[in-house]
Amino acid sequence: MGRLAGLAGLKSGSPQSRIEETSDPNAPTYYFYGQEELEADLFGEDSSTHGARFIKTNDDVLTLQTGDLVFSLISGKATTVGRPHDGFLFTQNYVRITPPSTIDANYLAYLLNEDSSTRHQLLAGRQGSKLLKSTVRQLSELEISGLPSLEVQKTIGSLYRNQLKLESLKKQQAMLETKFVLARMKGAH
């Protein structure tokens, strides 16, 4: 099929060190999109802005919209942005991938996260002395092949999202059951 850069648009986030913070009360406030937000979007979990990092700036910054496909150069994971993170600022550690209408964003997230050939390409080229991370160039040069029809992509993408949500709900249930049992045991003595 071809390289990812030939199939989809790639846009790296705003360089964080170049964003000038202001004390102007009329300046817009932007929350940063980080790993916690990516994980929440990936697993369909609720997340709040409580404790989230933010900045007030009059600078032009890049923001994400609900449904955007975003890839973390740090974790090597991709997800579509959920409604709670609409308008969040994304930094140079993230890349917005804009697939054409012939490629489903959730399917592309599935390929980037789970396809063995794609994962092998990503892991083979990670760079860094202490923190291994992917690069925009490496992402753009990923070879994507054999895309099924859009209908099949949408089915696989939807199943993938639902499976991740189910996995998250099962973990939450197990955690709540453990808390319940520990509370009962504490009350028993």
Buried (B, 14 or more C-beta within 10 A) or exposed (E): EEEBBEBBEBBBBBEBEEBEEBEEEEBBEBBBBBEBBBBBBBBBBEBEEEEBEEBBBEBEBBBBEEEBBBBBBBBBBBBBBBEBBEBBBBBBBBBBBEBEEEBBBBBBBBBBBEBEEBBEBBEEBBEEEEEEBBBBEBBBBBEBEEBEEEEEBBBBBBEBBEEBBEEBEEEEEEEEEEEEEEEEEEEEE
